[in-house]
Amino acid sequence: MRSPESTTRHPRTAGRRDGRAFTLPEILVSVLIIGILMAIILVAVNHAGALVGQKADRASVSAIAQGVRQFDQTFGFPPPLVQDGLQG
């Protein structure tokens, strides 16, 4: 015969079957927390990507400026504009 203590459930697990499964509110809270964390991470990754793009753009402009300076030092005049080079 079982003792009364073995059939009495703890108040925290009273809504669970044998204390093995999660309740719906627990699952919903977990999904909500995961969603919030994913949103925060997505914003941070997008911001980091924008910063990387800005650095790449600055590096490209710097390389072009250096090339123009080298051309000017070598030939004594700045390189022609693209429109000038495409005409006749």
N, C-alpha and C positions, 0 to 999 in steps of 0.2 A: 504494500500500500504506500502511496506517495504521501509525503508530508505536505502540508498546506503551503509551505514556503517554496517548494519546487514548482508549483503551478502558478504562483503569483508573479506577475511580470513587473519589471521595473517601470516606473512611470515614463522614462524616456523611450523605452522600447514598446510601450503599450500599443502603439499604432502599427508596429511591424509584426510580420509573421516570423516567429522564432528569432527575431533580431538579425536576420541575414540580408534583408533587402533595404534599399533606400526608399524614403517616402518621396512623394511627388514634390513637395516644397523643397526638399533637400536637392533634388535633381535640378529643379528650376533655378534655385539660387546658384548652384554650381555652373549651369549653362550661362546664366547672367554674368557671373564673375569672369568666366572665360571669354565671353563676348566683349566685355569692357576691356579686358587685357589685350585682346586682339585689336581693338580699335586704337588703343594707345600705341601699340607696337606699329600699326599701319601708319599712323601719323608720324611717328619718329622715323620710320624707314623712308617715307616720302620726303620728309624734310632733309634727311641725309642725302638722298638721291639728288635733290635740288642743289645742295651744296657741292656735290661732286660735279654736277653739270656746270656750275659757275666756275669752279676751279679749272675745268677742262677748257671752257671758253676763254678764261684769262690766259691760260697757257698757249692757246692758239693765237690770240692777239699778240702776245709777247713774241712768239716765234715769227709771226709775220713782220712785226716791227723790227726785229733783229735782222731778218732777211732784207728788208728795205734799207736799213743802215749799211749792211755789208755791200749791197749793190751800189749804193751811193759812194761808199769808200773806194770800191773797186773801179767804177766807171766815171766817177766825178759828177754824176747827175742821178736824180731819183729814177726809179723804174717807171716806164710809161704806164699810163692808166689802161685798164682792160679795154675800154671803149676805143682808145687810140690804137691799140694793137689789133683790134678786129676790123678796123676800117681799111678798105682797099689795099 
